[in-house]
Amino acid sequence: MSDLRRLTDDERYEQAMAAAASERRNRPTHLLLVPLGLFCIAGFVLAYAIYAHETTRTSIEQRRAQYNRLVAGVADLHDLETRAGSDSGVDTFGPIPDMLSRMEGTARDAGLEKPNVPTVRTDRTQGAVRQRYVYSNIVHDRLDELLEWIRLSQERVPGLFVHSISLKPVAGRGWSMDITFARWERENAS
């Protein structure tokens, strides 16, 4: 017979273990760790780039909004200066001590009841003060009288303009209006 003999179970197990150990030693796992590390680094760089992009985009949007507010403010001041030049002898930018009574008078002349006392907000910038008069929840049955009040107010109060307005129909009661009038004044005069 030949030199080959039958292996026992223990010998077969030892040879299988030796083959598995040899296979593990010959497997190039370090070659897989390098691309995995590069992939993780690329993921971190991508996350940082997205964060930086969003931060920059938000900053640009804020700057654009600030620029638009500045342009609108300059246009308002230019418009007021133009109106001040056309009004002879009227101090457009001086304080008006009886402002609320004037607004009540124009409301009465337009056919409205006495409006609620407005909330007055003051915004200061260099050399100027913007007074905002916020009238809330003015309910009236006729829209044309509400609009007439706005027109008369702007006509009779020098430098007054509408800052914002909101009109809503009210079931059975006509219209509800929230309006903010604004007026620029010289800071040293207030």
Buried (B, 14 or more C-beta within 10 A) or exposed (E): EEEEEEEEEEEEEEEEEEEEEEEEEEEEEEEEEEEEEEEEEEEEEEEEEEEEEEEEEEEEEEEEEEEEEEEEBEEBBEEBBEBBEEEEEEBBBEEBEEBBEBBBBBBBEBEBEEBEEBEEEEEEEEEBBBBBBBBBEBBBEEEEBBBBBBEBBBEEBBBBBEBEBEEEEEEEEBBBBBBBBBBBBBEEEE
